[in-house]
Amino acid sequence: MHNAAFAALGLDWAYVVLPIPPELLGDAVRGLAALGFAGANVTTPHKEAVTEFCVTDVPSVNTLVVRDGHVEGRTTDVAILAGLPRESPVVIGDGGAAAAFMHALPHARQFARRATWPPDVADADLVVNATSEREEVVVELGLEQTLIDLPYPETATALAAREAGASVVSGLEVLLAQGAAAFELWTGLDAPLEVMGDALGLPA
């Protein structure tokens, strides 16, 4: 997605995978500035731990931005929320992505297997599935409800929700939204959404 976007805009940039063990996370973050990186994405299991090594005001970071030798921590996980109903949201899960959505939706109710379970979404207009469960239907939704389903490919929860008449935002759509927001933070340029969506296999 990002390499396709760089190529489309003629940027001599590269997006590469850098596996980092937890004990080297701080060294890796400091190395981004030393090596001249514009930034990086952070994924599980580092989203919450990385907050110790960057300047941030959020509890879960998925995007690092290097500016003037300093590393800033942002979350673009929640970029997908723009334009969606969220008067009565529910977040399901308790990992880094769930923390990002709870920070963005402080009035949300949260459910997790290690805390309150099963989820009660009867009055929710927006439900965020921030679990890693793909095969089991985590929660049942219906008409006039919207599901943001973070895992991809599509989960059993998303399939059941769509069949019941709920609106479903897929994990790939979430990935595109957060990726585009990160791209713009790094480059200062508008993200080429169509190019990035094509790279993910999303319909135009």
VEXDREN-2710 file (C-alpha; in Angstrom, 1 decimal):
% VEXDREN-2710
k/r/px/py/pz
1/MET/0.0/0.0/0.0
2/HIS/2.6/2.6/1.0
3/ASN/5.2/1.6/-1.6
4/ALA/2.5/1.9/-4.3
5/ALA/1.6/5.3/-2.9
6/PHE/5.3/6.4/-2.9
7/ALA/5.7/5.2/-6.5
8/ALA/2.5/7.0/-7.6
9/LEU/3.8/10.3/-6.3
10/GLY/7.4/9.9/-7.5
11/LEU/8.8/9.7/-4.0
12/ASP/12.1/7.8/-3.6
13/TRP/10.9/6.2/-0.4
14/ALA/10.5/2.6/0.8
15/TYR/8.3/1.0/3.4
16/VAL/10.0/-2.0/4.9
17/VAL/9.2/-4.6/7.6
18/LEU/11.4/-4.3/10.7
19/PRO/10.7/-7.1/13.2
20/ILE/11.6/-5.9/16.7
21/PRO/11.7/-8.0/19.8
22/PRO/10.2/-6.3/22.9
23/GLU/13.5/-5.9/24.7
24/LEU/14.9/-3.9/21.7
25/LEU/11.9/-1.6/21.2
26/GLY/13.5/1.5/22.8
27/ASP/16.7/1.1/20.7
28/ALA/14.6/0.6/17.6
29/VAL/12.6/3.8/18.2
30/ARG/15.8/5.8/18.9
31/GLY/17.4/4.3/15.8
32/LEU/14.6/5.7/13.5
33/ALA/15.8/9.3/14.1
34/ALA/19.5/8.3/13.9
35/LEU/19.0/6.6/10.6
36/GLY/17.0/9.3/9.0
37/PHE/13.6/7.6/8.9
38/ALA/10.5/9.8/8.3
39/GLY/8.5/7.5/10.5
40/ALA/7.2/4.0/11.1
41/ASN/4.1/2.0/11.9
42/VAL/3.8/0.1/15.1
43/THR/1.7/-3.1/15.4
44/THR/0.9/-5.7/18.0
45/PRO/2.4/-6.3/20.6
46/HIS/4.2/-2.9/20.8
47/LYS/1.4/-0.3/20.5
48/GLU/1.1/0.4/24.2
49/ALA/4.7/-0.3/25.2
50/VAL/6.1/2.1/22.6
51/THR/4.5/5.1/24.3
52/GLU/7.5/5.0/26.8
53/PHE/9.9/5.8/23.9
54/CYS/8.2/8.6/22.1
55/VAL/6.5/11.9/22.7
56/THR/2.8/11.2/22.8
57/ASP/-0.5/12.0/24.5
58/VAL/-2.3/8.8/23.5
59/PRO/-2.3/5.5/25.3
60/SER/-1.8/3.4/22.2
61/VAL/0.5/4.4/19.3
62/ASN/0.5/2.9/15.8
63/THR/2.3/5.6/13.9
64/LEU/5.7/7.2/14.7
65/VAL/6.7/10.5/13.1
66/VAL/10.3/11.7/13.2
67/ARG/10.6/15.5/13.3
68/ASP/13.8/17.4/14.0
69/GLY/15.4/14.4/15.6
70/HIS/12.4/13.7/17.9
71/VAL/10.0/10.8/17.6
72/GLU/6.4/11.6/18.0
73/GLY/3.7/8.9/18.7
74/ARG/0.3/9.2/17.0
75/THR/-2.6/6.9/16.5
76/THR/-4.2/6.7/13.1
77/ASP/-6.1/3.5/14.0
78/VAL/-9.2/5.6/14.6
79/ALA/-9.1/7.5/11.3
80/ILE/-12.0/5.4/10.1
81/LEU/-14.3/7.0/12.6
82/ALA/-14.7/10.1/10.5
83/GLY/-18.3/10.4/9.4
84/LEU/-19.6/7.3/11.3
85/PRO/-22.3/7.4/13.9
86/ARG/-21.0/7.3/17.5
87/GLU/-23.5/8.5/20.0
88/SER/-23.6/5.1/21.7
89/PRO/-20.4/3.2/20.8
90/VAL/-19.2/-0.1/22.1
91/VAL/-15.6/-1.4/21.9
92/ILE/-14.9/-5.1/22.1
93/GLY/-11.4/-6.1/23.0
94/ASP/-8.7/-4.9/25.4
95/GLY/-5.5/-4.7/23.3
96/GLY/-3.7/-1.7/21.7
97/ALA/-6.2/-1.0/19.0
98/ALA/-9.1/-1.2/21.6
99/ALA/-7.2/1.3/23.7
100/ALA/-6.9/3.7/20.8
101/PHE/-10.6/3.5/20.1
102/MET/-11.5/3.9/23.8
103/HIS/-9.3/7.1/23.9
104/ALA/-11.1/8.4/20.8
105/LEU/-14.5/7.4/22.2
106/PRO/-14.3/8.1/25.9
107/HIS/-18.0/7.6/26.3
108/ALA/-17.9/4.1/24.8
109/ARG/-18.7/0.9/26.8
110/GLN/-15.9/-1.7/26.6
111/PHE/-16.2/-5.5/26.7
112/ALA/-13.5/-8.1/26.9
113/ARG/-13.2/-11.7/27.8
114/ARG/-10.8/-10.9/30.6
115/ALA/-13.3/-8.4/32.1
116/THR/-17.0/-8.0/31.2
117/TRP/-18.4/-10.6/28.9
118/PRO/-20.5/-11.2/26.8
119/PRO/-20.9/-7.9/25.0
120/ASP/-24.2/-6.0/25.3
121/VAL/-24.7/-4.1/22.1
122/ALA/-28.5/-3.8/22.1
123/ASP/-28.5/0.0/22.3
124/ALA/-25.2/0.6/20.4
125/ASP/-25.1/2.5/17.1
126/LEU/-21.4/1.7/16.5
127/VAL/-19.6/-1.5/17.5
128/VAL/-15.8/-1.8/17.2
129/ASN/-14.6/-5.4/17.0
130/ALA/-11.0/-5.0/18.2
131/THR/-10.5/-8.7/18.9
132/SER/-8.3/-11.1/16.9
133/GLU/-11.2/-13.6/16.6
134/ARG/-11.9/-14.6/13.0
135/GLU/-13.9/-17.8/13.1
136/GLU/-16.4/-17.2/16.0
137/VAL/-19.2/-14.7/15.9
138/VAL/-18.2/-12.4/18.7
139/VAL/-21.3/-10.3/18.8
140/GLU/-24.6/-10.1/16.8
141/LEU/-25.7/-6.9/15.2
142/GLY/-28.8/-5.8/13.3
143/LEU/-30.4/-3.0/11.4
144/GLU/-29.3/0.6/12.1
145/GLN/-26.1/-0.6/13.6
146/THR/-22.6/-0.2/12.2
147/LEU/-19.7/-2.6/12.8
148/ILE/-16.0/-1.6/12.5
149/ASP/-14.4/-5.0/12.1
150/LEU/-10.6/-4.6/12.6
151/PRO/-9.3/-8.1/11.7
152/TYR/-8.9/-9.1/8.0
153/PRO/-9.7/-11.0/6.0
154/GLU/-13.4/-10.7/6.8
155/THR/-14.5/-12.4/10.0
156/ALA/-17.5/-14.5/10.9
157/THR/-18.7/-11.5/13.0
158/ALA/-18.7/-9.3/9.9
159/LEU/-20.4/-11.8/7.7
160/ALA/-23.2/-12.4/10.3
161/ALA/-23.6/-8.6/10.8
162/ARG/-23.9/-8.0/7.1
163/GLU/-26.5/-10.8/6.7
164/ALA/-28.5/-9.2/9.5
165/GLY/-28.7/-5.9/7.8
166/ALA/-26.0/-4.0/9.7
167/SER/-23.5/-1.7/8.0
168/VAL/-20.0/-3.2/8.0
169/VAL/-16.7/-1.4/7.7
170/SER/-14.1/-4.1/6.9
171/GLY/-10.6/-4.5/8.3
172/LEU/-9.1/-3.6/4.9
173/GLU/-11.1/-0.3/4.9
174/VAL/-9.8/0.4/8.4
175/LEU/-6.2/-0.4/7.2
176/LEU/-6.6/2.0/4.2
177/ALA/-7.9/4.8/6.4
178/GLN/-5.1/4.5/9.0
179/GLY/-2.5/4.0/6.3
180/ALA/-3.6/7.1/4.4
181/ALA/-3.5/9.2/7.6
182/ALA/0.0/7.9/8.4
183/PHE/1.2/8.6/4.9
184/GLU/0.1/12.2/5.2
185/LEU/1.8/12.6/8.6
186/TRP/5.1/11.3/7.1
187/THR/5.0/13.1/3.8
188/GLY/2.9/16.2/4.2
189/LEU/1.2/15.2/1.0
190/ASP/-2.4/14.0/0.2
191/ALA/-2.5/10.2/0.2
192/PRO/-3.4/8.7/-3.2
193/LEU/-6.4/6.7/-1.9
194/GLU/-7.3/5.0/-5.1
195/VAL/-3.8/3.7/-5.6
196/MET/-3.5/2.5/-2.0
197/GLY/-6.9/0.9/-2.1
198/ASP/-6.0/-0.9/-5.3
199/ALA/-2.9/-2.3/-3.6
200/LEU/-5.0/-3.7/-0.9
201/GLY/-7.5/-5.3/-3.4
202/LEU/-10.3/-3.0/-2.4
203/PRO/-12.9/-2.1/-5.1
204/ALA/-12.6/1.4/-6.5
END
